Amino acid sequence: MFKLVVSCGYKANKLQRLRYDLEQLRKSMTISNDTKMLILFCSQTVFIMICALERVALLSLAYVGSVTNKLKLIVIYSQQRKDI
């Protein structure tokens, strides 16, 4: 089982710790051997651009989640054996 642990904090006494269970994420996306996947941390601007591309069906977003207010976690996958 793969886990990605993200730790971030605005102050030392307010440390936020978020865990993403990548194995469960993989299962929920039903990834086959032909599928490529990209896990990406990006800024709000890039996040908005990627979501815009997804809306016009240029990308398939499997999962989008907030890590902090300014950082997003995005998993993009392709089932057509194309480079991401």
C-alpha positions, 0 to 999 in steps of 0.5 A: 500500500502506497501512502503520500503524507503531506505536512504543512503549517501556517504556524509551528503550533498549527501543523496540518497533516493530510494523508492520501491513500494512493492505493485506495485512489488507484482502486477507485480509478480502476487503473489497468496496465495500459493507464498512465498516471501523473500526480501533480502539486500545483499553484492555484493558477495552474489548478484553474488552467488544468480544470479548464482543460478537463472541462473541454475534455482534453484531460481526464481528472481522476482526483482533485483535492485541496492540500492547503489553500494555495496548493492543490493535489491533482491526479491526471490519468490517460487510458489511451497510452498517451503521454501526459 
